[in-house]
Structure formats: C-alpha cells, structure tokens
Amino acid sequence: MNTNNKKSKIGYIVVFVIGALIGFFGVFNSVFSDGSAYERAITILVVLIVYAVSGIIIGFIKPIKTMLYLPWLSITGLILLLFYMYKEFNILYLVYFILILIISYFGLKTGSSFTRHKK
C-alpha cells in the first residue's frame, strides 16, 4: 500500500472521529436535551463554532482536497439531526442542518487558505 494512500485513509478516519465526537456530544446534546429555547440556541451556537474551528484546523493541516473531508466531518451530526427531525419535525432543525454544512465548508476553505510558507 502506498504511504500517501495510507496517510489519506488515516486522515479520513481521524476527521470522522472528530466529526463523530462533535455530532454525538454537540448535535445530539443540543436537540435531545431539555431546556429553554435560549439554552438550546446557545448550545447550537457553540456547536456551530466548534464545527468552524475544527474545519479551520483540518483545512490548515490538510490544505489539499479539503472538500473531501466535508462529509466525514459533518455526517454524524447530520444523521443524528435527521433522526430527530423524523421523530419531531421543526423547520429550525432544517436550518441547523444547513448551517452545519455551510459552516463546516467555510471552516475547511478558510483553513486551507492559510498557506504555510517554507523557507
């Protein structure tokens, strides 16, 4: 197996694990927990910020083909959100779904735009 191919697969696995952690502890917590609308809004905002920061870091570390990491980063949170929307539909969860994709995308693009200059 090519070492570059092996690094790529390991990169996808690491990004998937990061996305799974954010999805389970962030998205899952934000939609399944009880609380006021204000508390949920703050939790959702924090989760979106975590997606953005994770995307920036991943895009900075792997600046080539960053869009291949988008599904791996966001799939767990999106699946959990889809299951919850199936059980209890709310149009705002659809907005949350789209925001996860958009913020992950812009995080990855922003991180990949930070170029590392070699001396």
Backbone as CSV, one residue per row, in Angstrom:
resi,resn,N_x,N_y,N_z,CA_x,CA_y,CA_z,C_x,C_y,C_z
1,MET,0.841,-1.172,0.000,0.000,0.000,0.000,0.894,1.244,0.000
2,ASN,0.519,2.202,-0.774,1.248,3.452,-0.878,1.140,4.211,0.440
3,THR,2.267,4.801,0.896,2.249,5.521,2.173,1.360,6.756,2.102
4,ASN,1.283,7.386,0.929,0.417,8.556,0.774,-1.050,8.151,0.884
5,ASN,-1.397,7.009,0.308,-2.764,6.490,0.382,-3.114,6.106,1.823
6,LYS,-2.133,5.539,2.534,-2.349,5.154,3.927,-2.565,6.394,4.792
7,LYS,-1.788,7.461,4.553,-1.966,8.711,5.294,-3.335,9.317,5.013
8,SER,-3.774,9.203,3.767,-5.075,9.748,3.398,-6.202,9.019,4.134
9,LYS,-6.106,7.704,4.189,-7.127,6.926,4.895,-7.118,7.232,6.388
10,ILE,-5.948,7.371,6.955,-5.851,7.718,8.372,-6.440,9.110,8.607
11,GLY,-6.196,10.020,7.674,-6.767,11.371,7.781,-8.282,11.343,7.774
12,TYR,-8.867,10.533,6.890,-10.327,10.417,6.851,-10.868,9.835,8.154
13,ILE,-10.177,8.846,8.690,-10.629,8.230,9.936,-10.567,9.231,11.088
14,VAL,-9.471,9.989,11.157,-9.327,10.984,12.228,-10.420,12.049,12.111
15,VAL,-10.675,12.524,10.890,-11.713,13.540,10.689,-13.089,12.967,11.028
16,PHE,-13.336,11.703,10.685,-14.610,11.077,11.026,-14.788,10.981,12.537
17,VAL,-13.725,10.626,13.250,-13.802,10.533,14.714,-14.079,11.906,15.314
18,ILE,-13.403,12.936,14.798,-13.657,14.304,15.278,-15.112,14.681,15.021
19,GLY,-15.593,14.391,13.807,-16.986,14.684,13.478,-17.969,13.894,14.320
20,ALA,-17.621,12.638,14.622,-18.498,11.821,15.461,-18.566,12.369,16.881
21,LEU,-17.441,12.832,17.388,-17.436,13.425,18.732,-18.268,14.701,18.772
22,ILE,-18.095,15.549,17.760,-18.895,16.774,17.705,-20.365,16.432,17.522
23,GLY,-20.650,15.473,16.656,-22.033,15.086,16.403,-22.714,14.519,17.628
24,PHE,-22.013,13.617,18.317,-22.654,12.977,19.461,-22.742,13.915,20.657
25,PHE,-21.638,14.540,21.014,-21.635,15.382,22.209,-22.162,16.785,21.945
26,GLY,-22.223,17.198,20.692,-22.703,18.532,20.363,-24.118,18.533,19.829
27,VAL,-24.286,17.969,18.623,-25.602,17.982,17.976,-26.600,17.161,18.774
28,PHE,-26.208,15.970,19.173,-27.095,15.105,19.950,-27.536,15.809,21.227
29,ASN,-26.596,16.429,21.913,-26.908,17.138,23.150,-27.819,18.337,22.883
30,SER,-27.592,19.038,21.793,-28.367,20.260,21.538,-29.820,19.987,21.166
31,VAL,-30.114,18.837,20.572,-31.501,18.578,20.179,-32.239,17.651,21.139
32,PHE,-31.526,16.809,21.865,-32.198,15.865,22.745,-32.303,16.332,24.189
33,SER,-31.591,17.370,24.556,-31.645,17.808,25.949,-32.847,18.717,26.189
34,ASP,-33.274,18.701,27.425,-34.360,19.596,27.812,-33.771,20.940,28.207
35,GLY,-34.515,21.961,27.958,-34.060,23.298,28.328,-34.878,24.334,27.591
36,SER,-34.624,25.562,27.935,-35.356,26.649,27.287,-34.814,26.870,25.876
37,ALA,-35.540,27.663,25.127,-35.113,27.972,23.759,-33.790,28.724,23.768
38,TYR,-33.593,29.574,24.760,-32.346,30.329,24.869,-31.156,29.391,25.100
39,GLU,-31.330,28.417,26.001,-30.262,27.452,26.270,-29.941,26.626,25.038
40,ARG,-30.952,26.210,24.308,-30.722,25.455,23.073,-30.017,26.298,22.024
41,ALA,-30.407,27.560,21.913,-29.771,28.446,20.932,-28.294,28.643,21.248
42,ILE,-27.975,28.809,22.512,-26.571,28.962,22.914,-25.797,27.681,22.623
43,THR,-26.385,26.537,22.929,-25.725,25.254,22.662,-25.498,25.055,21.176
44,ILE,-26.490,25.379,20.365,-26.356,25.244,18.916,-25.275,26.187,18.399
45,LEU,-25.224,27.399,18.917,-24.191,28.349,18.510,-22.798,27.820,18.855
46,VAL,-22.641,27.255,20.030,-21.349,26.687,20.427,-20.983,25.513,19.521
47,VAL,-21.943,24.664,19.201,-21.681,23.527,18.318,-21.239,24.016,16.938
48,LEU,-21.889,25.037,16.414,-21.510,25.575,15.107,-20.112,26.193,15.148
49,ILE,-19.765,26.841,16.254,-18.418,27.387,16.399,-17.384,26.258,16.446
50,VAL,-17.714,25.175,17.123,-16.800,24.032,17.184,-16.620,23.426,15.793
51,TYR,-17.693,23.313,15.011,-17.569,22.840,13.631,-16.662,23.761,12.823
52,ALA,-16.810,25.067,12.990,-15.988,26.026,12.240,-14.517,25.904,12.627
53,VAL,-14.241,25.862,13.914,-12.850,25.761,14.374,-12.233,24.438,13.939
54,SER,-12.987,23.355,14.034,-12.488,22.050,13.579,-12.196,22.082,12.083
55,GLY,-13.078,22.692,11.320,-12.852,22.815,9.884,-11.618,23.636,9.561
56,ILE,-11.420,24.719,10.295,-10.230,25.549,10.067,-8.958,24.758,10.364
57,ILE,-8.955,24.027,11.465,-7.766,23.247,11.829,-7.512,22.144,10.808
58,ILE,-8.548,21.425,10.423,-8.388,20.348,9.443,-7.948,20.914,8.098
59,GLY,-8.548,22.015,7.681,-8.157,22.643,6.416,-6.729,23.147,6.439
60,PHE,-6.259,23.609,7.591,-4.879,24.075,7.711,-3.901,22.905,7.657
61,ILE,-4.245,21.818,8.347,-3.349,20.660,8.378,-3.328,19.947,7.027
62,LYS,-4.474,19.808,6.399,-4.577,19.129,5.096,-5.142,20.102,4.063
63,PRO,-4.325,21.023,3.539,-4.858,22.054,2.646,-5.224,21.563,1.241
64,ILE,-4.812,20.358,0.869,-5.108,19.842,-0.463,-6.337,18.944,-0.384
65,LYS,-7.272,19.158,-1.301,-8.520,18.377,-1.366,-9.304,18.426,-0.056
66,THR,-9.465,19.609,0.479,-10.158,19.739,1.764,-11.635,19.389,1.669
67,MET,-12.239,19.564,0.506,-13.669,19.293,0.394,-13.991,17.810,0.517
68,LEU,-12.987,16.958,0.356,-13.220,15.534,0.578,-13.435,15.228,2.061
69,TYR,-13.023,16.150,2.931,-13.200,15.955,4.363,-14.555,16.461,4.864
70,LEU,-15.260,17.237,4.057,-16.544,17.801,4.492,-17.556,16.738,4.919
71,PRO,-17.806,15.715,4.101,-18.792,14.713,4.565,-18.338,13.959,5.809
72,TRP,-17.040,13.704,5.910,-16.535,12.954,7.056,-16.647,13.757,8.341
73,LEU,-16.528,15.069,8.219,-16.614,15.929,9.400,-18.051,16.084,9.880
74,SER,-18.984,16.170,8.959,-20.345,16.550,9.346,-21.376,15.421,9.307
75,ILE,-21.031,14.250,8.820,-22.039,13.205,8.582,-22.711,12.719,9.866
76,THR,-21.973,12.547,10.943,-22.576,12.028,12.171,-23.597,12.999,12.739
77,GLY,-23.235,14.270,12.793,-24.174,15.268,13.294,-25.405,15.381,12.417
78,LEU,-25.212,15.278,11.105,-26.353,15.374,10.190,-27.281,14.177,10.316
79,ILE,-26.715,12.991,10.480,-27.552,11.789,10.643,-28.342,11.860,11.946
80,LEU,-27.698,12.260,13.027,-28.419,12.395,14.300,-29.531,13.434,14.193
81,LEU,-29.249,14.517,13.502,-30.259,15.553,13.328,-31.418,15.062,12.452
82,LEU,-31.111,14.277,11.422,-32.174,13.709,10.575,-33.077,12.765,11.371
83,PHE,-32.470,11.929,12.208,-33.276,11.028,13.035,-34.199,11.809,13.961
84,TYR,-33.676,12.878,14.536,-34.511,13.677,15.425,-35.591,14.416,14.646
85,MET,-35.275,14.903,13.444,-36.285,15.600,12.636,-37.384,14.635,12.207
86,TYR,-37.049,13.381,12.001,-38.057,12.387,11.637,-39.027,12.169,12.802
87,LYS,-38.489,12.173,14.009,-39.305,11.956,15.199,-40.140,13.192,15.525
88,GLU,-39.521,14.345,15.478,-40.184,15.582,15.872,-39.718,16.695,14.923
89,PHE,-40.443,16.905,13.850,-40.010,17.867,12.833,-40.199,19.304,13.293
90,ASN,-39.177,20.084,13.032,-39.207,21.517,13.277,-38.392,22.157,12.155
91,ILE,-38.917,23.177,11.530,-38.240,23.803,10.401,-36.888,24.375,10.811
92,LEU,-36.745,24.752,12.074,-35.473,25.296,12.541,-34.361,24.243,12.542
93,TYR,-34.727,22.974,12.705,-33.721,21.922,12.626,-33.191,21.773,11.206
94,LEU,-34.019,22.076,10.233,-33.552,22.074,8.846,-32.534,23.197,8.634
95,VAL,-32.773,24.341,9.244,-31.818,25.451,9.193,-30.513,25.029,9.882
96,TYR,-30.624,24.363,11.011,-29.460,23.853,11.739,-28.680,22.884,10.857
97,PHE,-29.375,22.006,10.169,-28.776,21.036,9.250,-27.952,21.756,8.187
98,ILE,-28.543,22.762,7.567,-27.868,23.508,6.502,-26.694,24.300,7.066
99,LEU,-26.862,24.875,8.252,-25.775,25.639,8.865,-24.571,24.757,9.202
100,ILE,-24.808,23.527,9.600,-23.695,22.613,9.865,-22.874,22.422,8.595
101,LEU,-23.554,22.204,7.476,-22.846,22.018,6.209,-22.101,23.286,5.787
102,ILE,-22.782,24.426,5.856,-22.183,25.680,5.406,-20.989,26.065,6.276
103,ILE,-21.131,25.971,7.581,-20.052,26.384,8.474,-18.874,25.416,8.386
104,SER,-19.131,24.132,8.236,-18.037,23.180,8.039,-17.306,23.474,6.733
105,TYR,-18.061,23.776,5.696,-17.469,24.094,4.389,-16.572,25.322,4.484
106,PHE,-17.097,26.407,5.049,-16.300,27.627,5.136,-15.128,27.476,6.103
107,GLY,-15.285,26.668,7.138,-14.157,26.395,8.020,-13.034,25.685,7.287
108,LEU,-13.388,24.665,6.502,-12.380,23.943,5.729,-11.720,24.851,4.692
109,LYS,-12.514,25.663,4.003,-11.960,26.574,2.994,-11.049,27.620,3.633
110,THR,-11.461,28.138,4.782,-10.644,29.141,5.468,-9.327,28.533,5.926
111,GLY,-9.388,27.353,6.508,-8.162,26.691,6.958,-7.223,26.366,5.812
112,SER,-7.765,25.972,4.675,-6.902,25.647,3.535,-6.322,26.901,2.891
113,SER,-6.932,28.053,3.130,-6.394,29.278,2.548,-5.198,29.825,3.329
114,PHE,-5.011,29.353,4.565,-3.823,29.735,5.328,-2.660,28.936,4.781
115,THR,-1.810,29.560,4.017,-0.703,28.837,3.416,0.500,28.858,4.341
116,ARG,1.167,27.752,4.357,2.400,27.653,5.142,3.566,27.929,4.206
117,HIS,4.343,28.945,4.520,5.469,29.311,3.679,6.707,28.562,4.159
118,LYS,7.306,27.836,3.238,8.527,27.107,3.577,9.724,27.965,3.251
119,LYS,10.725,27.910,4.103,11.945,28.701,3.886,12.949,27.945,3.098
